[in-house]
Amino acid sequence: MRLPAHRLVSSVLLACATLPALAAVVEIRATSNDGKPLPDTVVFLESPAARAATKPLAAEVEQAERRFTHRVTVVPVGSEVQFPNRDKVRHHVYSFSPTKTFELKLYTGTPANPVLFDKPGIAVLGCNIHDTMVAWVVVVETPYYGVAGAPGSVKLDNVPPGTYKLRSWHPAMPPGAPALEQVLVVPASGASLGLQLPVAAAAL
């Protein structure tokens, strides 16, 4: 028995709607210029479509045991970041970076208002009370980003196939240095590559 034309079209549309979206996995391994794994490397993929798909999120940069518990935090542009202080002593968190200038004067607990990171770039964080405290917030215009763990590896899931600008950065790069960039074509089967950054392992 043949289906009526309108029911056949509806069935095809329903079947297409249930298919998984075409997406790939990008795996990256970051190393120093002497070949050692480079944890805390930030990688992200930029394109006009990626910029259009960017959505802000809520994040936090925690302080505990007189340090920032995460050395590097990546957020999409437009995200609001809380700075909870889990210590019993007060902290005074600040950034004088062009990407975001702000100051949270002596406080404990969590400030009432989060900090809005509304411009892409890299913000260096410090504490006026504890000079050894330092961290970075990297603000990106893409939903496809990650930070390398101890093995220096990053896995980006659900990346639509296409041509991207792959950008990479590490805190040990010279102050003010922009993220490195190269063209990366991501096929439907995914991509795997190694990156060598101009950072000596001895400087970590």
N, C-alpha and C positions, 0 to 999 in steps of 0.2 A: 504494500500500500504506500502510495506516494503522499508525502506531507504537502499541505497547501503551501504556496510560495511564501506567504507571510510568516507561517510557522517555521519554515525552513530557514529563512533569514534570521529569525529570532534565535533559533537553535545555534546557528553559526556564531552570532554575536555573543551568546552566552558562553560557548566553548572558548572563544577568543578571550573573553573576560576572565576566565578561570586559569588561563595559561600564566606561568610565572613570568615576571618582567625580565627581559634580557639583561643580565648583569654578569660581571666578571669579577675575579679576585686578582688583586695586584699584590705581589709579595716582594718586599725590598729588604736587602741586608746592607746595613751601613757599616763602613769600616773607616778607621783613621788612615792617615797617609802612610803609616807603617803596617797596615794590614790587620790591626786589632779591632775587635767588635766595638762599636761606638754607641752605647746606650744613651738615651735622652736625645737622640737625633729626631728632629721633627720632619716629616714628609707630608706633602699635600699636593693634590692635583687640581689645576686651575683650567677653566675653559668658560666660554660664555654660558653654556648650558649649566655648568656646575655653579656658576655665580647665581644664576636664576633659581637654582634649587636650594640655595643656602637658607637655613632657618636658624634664628637665634635660639639659645637654650639657657637654662639656669645652671651655673657651675659654682664651685667654691674652691678657694685656695686656703687650706687649713694651716694653722701654726700650732705646733706642739713640740715640747722639749726644746724650746728656743730655736726652732728652725721651721722653715716651710716644709711640710711633709712631702710635697711634690716639687721637684726642682723645676719642671716645665709643665705648663698647662696650656692646652690648645682649645680655643673656642671659636665658633663662627662669629662673624661681625654682627653686632647688634645684641650680643649676649650680655646678661647681667651676672656679675660674679660677687659672691659673698666672701668675706674674709674672717671666718670664725677663729677666735683665739681660744685654744683649749688649755693654755697655760694658766698658772696662778699669778704670773707676773703680767704686767701690761706691755703691749706692743704698740708701735707707732709706724704703721705701714704706709709706704709712699711710692710713687713713681714720678720721675721727672722726664720720662720719655715722651717724644712728640706723638707717638701713637696714643698714649693716654697719660695725662698728668692728673694726679689726685693725691690726697693725703688723708689718712685716717688717724687722727691724733690719739694719744694715749688711751687705750681701751682694753677691756676684757670682754669675754663673751662674743656675741655677734653684733656688729653694727646694724642699726635699724634699716639702713638703706644700702642695697647692693651698688656696686660700681658698674656703670654701663660702658662697655668697650665697643664704641661705635665707629672705629676706624681700623682698617687692616694694618698690620705691622707687628712689631715686637716691643713689648713693654718690660723694662727691667724693674723688679721690685726690691725694696730694701726695708730695713727697720732702723729708725733713728736711735733706738735704744740698744740694739744688738747688731753691731757692725758685721758680724759674720753671717747674718741672715741675708740670703739672696735667692731670688727665683725669677722666672720669666713667664709672661703670658704672651702667647703667640696668637694673634687674631687673624683669621683666614676668611676668604670669600669662597668657600667651597664646603660641601658636606663630606668630602673624601680626604681624610687626614688621619694621622696617627703619630704616636711617639714610640720610638724603639725601646724595648726592654733590655735586660742584661745581655742577651746574645746579639744585640744590635739589629734585630729583625722587626719588621713592621708588616702587618697584613691588613690590607684595605679591602673590605667586602662590598658587594653590591655596587660596583663601579660600572656604569653603562659603557659599552665599547665606544671608542672614539679617540680623537687626538687631544692630548692634554699637554699643559706645561707642568712638568714635574719639578717641584721646588723642595729644597732640603736645607736644613739649618741646624746648627749645634751651638750650645752656650759657650763652647770653648773657641768658637770663631772670633776674630777680632771684634771688639766693641763697635757697634754700628754697622757691621757688615751685613748686607742684604742676604736673603736666602739664595742659594745657588739655583740655577734653573737649566732644564734641558727638555727637549720635546720627547714625549712618550706616546706611542700609539698603542692603545689597549684593544686587542682583538677579543672576540667573544669567548675565546678559550682562556683568557686571562694573560697575565704577564708576570715574569719573575726576573729580577735584575739586582745587581750589586751597585752600591754607590761608595765612592771613596771621597771623603771630605778632607779639606786642608787643615786637619787637626792632628797634632801629635798625641799619641796615647799618654805620653809623659805629662802632658798639660792637663789631664783630666783630674 
